[in-house]
Amino acid sequence: MNNIATLTCVIAEDEQIFRDALVQLLAKQWPEIELKALCQDGSEALEALAEFKPDIAFLDIRMPGVNGMDVAAACAELSPATQVVFVTAYNQYAIDAFEKGAIDYLLKPIEPKRLASSIERVKSRAQSGDNHTVALQTIMAQLTRVMPVQTIAEPMVWLTASTGKESKLIMIEDVLYFQSDSKYTTVVTVEGEALLRTPLRELIDKLDSNQFKQIHRATIVNIKAIAAISRDETGRGTIKLKARPETLSVSITYMPLFRNM
C-alpha cells in the first residue's frame, strides 16, 4: 500500500457527465491522489486494475458488458489490496445494504459532502491496512439479492454482416464469437465468418451479458459455444469451442469472470 499522501485510483464510469464530475470533485477535495486510469467501461477497468494495482477503484455499478459488480469480484484476484468505492443511482434497498457494510458508495449525482466523508474513510482504511475482501464479498452478496438484474432494453436478435459482395442475415444465437481488429469485427458461426463495421465496444452494449462474455480486448464469446476453459501457469486462459477447431485466448484480466465455470 502506498503512502497516504500518494494514494492512487482508477475511475470506471460509462457516462461522461458523471465521470467528469467525479474527476473534478476529486481534484478539488483530494488533489494529492494520483489518477492512474479513467475507464469508460468495465473491460477497461479490469485492464487498469491488472496494470496499476491502484489503492482505490471508483466503480459505477451498472456499465454495459462487464459491470461494476464483475470488476469488484475480479479485484480479489487482480488487485486484492484495492479498496472499492461503488458509484450508484440505485434505490434505498441498495443503500441500506451499503450502510450496514464496510464498503463505501457514492450516490449519483455525487454530493461534495458525501465524497469528503468517503475520502476520509478510505484514507483511514488505507492507513490501518485492513483487509476488506470479506466485507466486499458480503456487500456484493447482499446487492445481488436486492438489485434488479441488468438487462438491455432491446436485445439484439439478428444482425447483417458482409461475406464478400453479399450481406448475410445471422441470428445472434448462432454466433460463436466476435473478434475485432482496428477496422472490422469478424462474426464467427459454425458455417463460417462474416464482417461487421460495428466496433466491439458498441456491439457489447447490444448483446445479452448473460450469454456473451468479453474474454479479451478484441474478443467476445458466446458461453453456450464453450466446450472447456483451461488456465496456464501464467494465469492466462484458453477456450475450446464445441463446434470449431480453433481455440480462443482469455486475457489474464478476464479470467476471474470465469471462476465459477
C-alpha positions in Angstrom: 0.0 0.0 0.0 1.3 3.4 -0.9 1.9 6.3 1.4 -1.3 8.1 2.3 -0.2 11.3 0.6 0.3 9.4 -2.7 -2.6 7.0 -3.0 -3.6 6.0 -6.5 -7.0 5.4 -8.0 -8.9 4.4 -11.2 -12.4 5.6 -12.1 -14.7 3.4 -14.2 -17.9 5.2 -15.3 -19.6 4.9 -18.7 -21.5 8.2 -18.5 -19.1 11.1 -19.3 -21.1 13.6 -17.3 -20.6 11.6 -14.1 -17.1 10.6 -15.0 -16.0 14.2 -15.5 -17.9 15.4 -12.3 -16.0 12.8 -10.1 -12.7 13.8 -11.6 -13.4 17.5 -10.9 -14.5 16.8 -7.3 -11.5 14.7 -6.6 -9.2 17.4 -8.0 -10.7 19.8 -5.5 -11.1 17.6 -2.4 -8.2 15.3 -2.8 -5.6 16.9 -5.1 -2.8 14.5 -3.8 -4.5 11.4 -5.2 -3.0 10.1 -8.4 -5.5 9.2 -11.1 -4.0 6.2 -13.0 -6.8 5.5 -15.4 -10.1 6.9 -16.5 -12.2 4.0 -17.8 -15.3 4.1 -19.9 -16.4 0.6 -19.2 -15.7 -2.5 -17.1 -13.3 -4.0 -19.6 -11.0 -1.0 -19.4 -11.3 -1.1 -15.6 -10.1 -4.8 -15.5 -7.1 -3.9 -17.5 -6.3 -0.9 -15.3 -6.6 -2.9 -12.2 -4.2 -5.6 -13.5 -1.7 -3.0 -14.7 -1.7 -0.3 -12.0 -2.9 -2.2 -8.8 -4.5 1.1 -7.6 -5.2 1.8 -3.9 -8.9 2.7 -4.7 -11.2 1.9 -7.5 -14.3 4.1 -8.1 -16.7 1.7 -9.9 -20.1 2.5 -11.5 -22.2 -0.5 -10.7 -24.2 -0.5 -13.9 -22.0 -0.5 -17.0 -22.5 -2.3 -20.3 -20.8 -5.7 -20.8 -18.5 -6.1 -17.8 -20.3 -4.2 -15.0 -19.0 -2.7 -11.7 -20.0 -5.8 -9.8 -18.0 -8.0 -12.2 -15.0 -5.7 -11.8 -15.2 -5.7 -8.0 -15.4 -9.5 -8.0 -12.3 -9.7 -10.1 -10.4 -7.4 -7.7 -9.7 -10.2 -5.2 -7.5 -11.8 -7.9 -6.3 -9.0 -10.0 -5.6 -6.4 -7.2 -6.5 -7.7 -3.7 -5.3 -4.5 -1.9 -7.6 -2.2 -3.9 -10.4 -0.6 -2.0 -13.7 -0.4 -3.9 -16.0 2.6 -3.8 -19.2 1.9 -5.7 -21.0 4.6 -7.6 -24.7 4.0 -7.8 -28.0 5.6 -8.7 -29.9 2.7 -7.0 -32.8 2.7 -4.6 -32.9 2.6 -0.8 -32.7 -1.2 -0.7 -29.2 -1.0 -2.1 -28.3 2.0 0.1 -29.4 0.1 3.2 -27.0 -2.8 2.2 -24.2 -0.3 1.9 -24.9 1.4 5.2 -24.7 -1.9 7.0 -21.4 -2.9 5.4 -17.8 -1.6 5.4 -17.7 -0.7 1.6 -18.2 2.9 0.6 -20.6 4.1 -2.0 -21.4 7.4 -3.8 -24.9 8.2 -4.9 -25.4 9.9 -8.2 -25.3 12.8 -8.6 -22.3 12.9 -6.3 -22.5 15.4 -3.5 -19.3 17.1 -2.3 -20.0 16.4 1.4 -20.7 12.7 0.7 -17.4 12.4 -1.3 -15.5 14.1 1.5 -16.8 11.6 4.0 -15.9 8.7 1.7 -12.4 10.1 1.2 -11.8 10.2 5.0 -13.0 6.6 5.4 -10.8 5.4 2.5 -7.8 7.2 3.9 -8.4 5.7 7.4 -8.7 2.1 6.0 -5.6 2.6 3.9 -3.7 3.8 6.9 -4.9 0.9 9.1 -4.1 -1.7 6.4 -7.3 -3.6 7.0 -8.2 -6.4 4.6 -11.6 -5.5 3.2 -12.0 -8.6 0.9 -14.5 -10.3 3.2 -16.5 -7.0 3.6 -16.6 -6.6 -0.2 -17.8 -10.2 -0.8 -20.5 -9.7 1.9 -21.9 -6.5 0.4 -21.8 -7.9 -3.1 -23.9 -10.9 -2.0 -26.4 -8.5 -0.4 -26.5 -6.3 -3.5 -27.1 -9.3 -5.8 -30.2 -10.1 -3.7 -31.7 -6.7 -3.7 -30.8 -5.2 -7.0 -32.6 -5.8 -10.3 -30.9 -8.0 -12.9 -29.1 -5.9 -15.5 -30.9 -6.1 -18.8 -30.7 -4.2 -22.1 -33.8 -2.5 -23.5 -33.9 -4.3 -26.9 -31.5 -7.3 -27.0 -30.1 -7.9 -30.5 -31.7 -10.9 -32.1 -30.1 -10.8 -35.5 -27.5 -8.8 -37.5 -26.4 -8.4 -41.0 -22.7 -9.0 -41.9 -20.7 -9.0 -45.1 -19.4 -12.1 -46.8 -17.6 -10.7 -49.9 -20.2 -8.8 -52.0 -23.2 -10.2 -50.2 -24.8 -9.3 -46.9 -25.8 -12.2 -44.8 -28.5 -12.3 -42.0 -27.1 -14.0 -38.9 -29.1 -14.9 -35.9 -27.4 -13.9 -32.7 -27.9 -17.3 -31.1 -25.9 -18.8 -34.0 -22.8 -16.6 -33.3 -19.9 -18.5 -31.6 -17.7 -15.5 -31.1 -16.9 -12.0 -32.3 -13.3 -10.9 -32.9 -12.2 -7.4 -33.8 -9.2 -5.7 -35.4 -8.6 -2.0 -36.0 -11.2 -1.8 -38.8 -13.7 -4.7 -38.7 -15.4 -7.1 -36.4 -15.4 -10.7 -37.5 -18.6 -12.7 -36.8 -17.9 -16.4 -36.5 -20.5 -19.1 -36.7 -20.4 -22.9 -37.4 -20.8 -22.1 -41.1 -18.0 -19.6 -41.4 -17.1 -16.0 -41.0 -18.6 -12.6 -41.9 -17.5 -9.0 -41.3 -19.2 -6.1 -39.4 -18.2 -2.5 -39.3 -19.6 -2.2 -35.8 -16.8 -1.8 -33.2 -16.7 -4.3 -30.3 -17.4 -1.5 -27.8 -20.7 -0.7 -29.4 -21.6 -4.3 -30.1 -21.3 -5.5 -26.5 -23.9 -2.9 -25.4 -26.5 -4.7 -27.6 -25.7 -8.3 -26.5 -27.2 -10.3 -23.7 -24.5 -10.1 -21.0 -25.7 -13.5 -19.6 -24.9 -15.2 -22.9 -21.9 -13.2 -24.3 -18.8 -12.6 -22.3 -15.8 -10.5 -23.2 -12.6 -12.6 -22.9 -10.0 -10.2 -24.4 -9.9 -6.6 -25.6 -10.7 -7.9 -29.1 -12.9 -10.9 -28.4 -16.5 -11.7 -27.2 -17.6 -15.3 -26.9 -21.0 -17.0 -26.7 -20.7 -19.0 -23.5 -23.0 -21.6 -25.0 -20.3 -22.3 -27.5 -17.6 -23.1 -24.9 -16.6 -26.7 -24.5 -13.9 -26.2 -21.9 -11.7 -23.5 -20.3 -8.1 -24.1 -19.1 -5.6 -21.9 -17.4 -1.8 -22.0 -17.9 1.0 -21.3 -15.4 0.9 -17.5 -16.3 -2.8 -17.2 -15.4 -4.0 -16.8 -19.0 -6.8 -19.0 -20.3 -7.6 -21.0 -23.4 -11.2 -21.7 -24.5 -12.0 -24.8 -26.6 -15.1 -24.5 -28.7 -17.8 -27.1 -29.2 -18.2 -26.6 -32.9 -14.9 -25.3 -34.3 -11.3 -26.5 -34.1 -9.6 -23.2 -33.2 -9.1 -22.1 -29.6 -9.6 -18.6 -28.1 -7.2 -16.8 -25.7 -8.6 -15.4 -22.5 -6.6 -12.4 -21.2 -5.5 -12.8 -17.6 -7.6 -9.8 -16.7 -10.8 -11.6 -17.7 -10.1 -15.0 -16.2 -11.7 -14.1 -12.8 -15.0 -13.7 -14.6 -14.9 -17.4 -15.4 -14.1 -18.6 -11.8 -17.4 -20.4 -11.4 -17.4 -22.0 -14.9 
